[in-house]
Amino acid sequence: MLQRLPSSLLRDAQSALPRASRSRNATAPLRSTRIRTYVPGQSLPASDASSTTTNTPQHPPPLMDSRSSAAQMWETIIGASASSIKEPAKPDSPEKIWKANHDTFMATMTRVNDAYSGKCLSELTGRSIPVLGGNIDQAYKYLESRLNRNRVKAEVRYQERHEKKGIKRNRLKSERWRRRFAHEVRKKIQLVNAIRRTGS
């Protein structure tokens, strides 16, 4: 139910409206010119980001001397080229090469069965040649030369028939003399060749 307000209240309300509008208009510029601080790492509100712009002065980098810049450029180029160049690998010494070849050869050889090895001797002792690189022909030639040097074929031929003691004794004596005579002849020939090499 509406009640009628007194006239004094109406006058007071009418006088208060202009004062409120004037005070509102006076405070409006203060809100728009308010200064706000910006903390790094903190995002601005949408209203502030759209309305305020910060223009920080951009100082140009200090000018470098042409000589110092050229020197730095050459140092960079020389350093890059020096790091890219690799020193050539040094060749192995003769002792190292000999040891490597010896280890490789000994890895393919088995222990020799002799009277001091503690193993039983067989008919294949000293008559076996390792096949290197699958070269059977070369291994067969080495085996043939070893059998000839050890006179295995001659012994097999002599053992085909029985040989009397006297005949065997004379044969071994003759072979021993021939072997010693051939050794002395080789020594004399070596001496003559050495004298000729000296120019006398």
Stockholm file with secondary structure:
# STOCKHOLM 1.0

chainA/1-200         MLQRLPSSLLRDAQSALPRASRSRNATAPLRSTRIRTYVPGQSLPASDASSTTTNTPQHPPPLMDSRSSAAQMWETIIGASASSIKEPAKPDSPEKIWKANHDTFMATMTRVNDAYSGKCLSELTGRSIPVLGGNIDQAYKYLESRLNRNRVKAEVRYQERHEKKGIKRNRLKSERWRRRFAHEVRKKIQLVNAIRRTGS
#=GR chainA/1-200 SS CCCCCCHHHHHHHHHHHHHHHHHHHHHHHHHHTCCCCCCTTCCCCHHHHHHCCCCCCCCCCCCCCHHHHHHHHHHHHHHHHHHHCCCCCCCCCHHHHHHHHHHHHHHHCCCCCSTTSSSCCCTTTTCCCCCCTTCHHHHHHHHHHHHHHTTHHHHHHHTTSCCCHHHHHHHHHHHHHHHHHHHHHHHHHHHHHHHHHHTC
#=GC SS_cons         CCCCCCHHHHHHHHHHHHHHHHHHHHHHHHHHTCCCCCCTTCCCCHHHHHHCCCCCCCCCCCCCCHHHHHHHHHHHHHHHHHHHCCCCCCCCCHHHHHHHHHHHHHHHCCCCCSTTSSSCCCTTTTCCCCCCTTCHHHHHHHHHHHHHHTTHHHHHHHTTSCCCHHHHHHHHHHHHHHHHHHHHHHHHHHHHHHHHHHTC
//
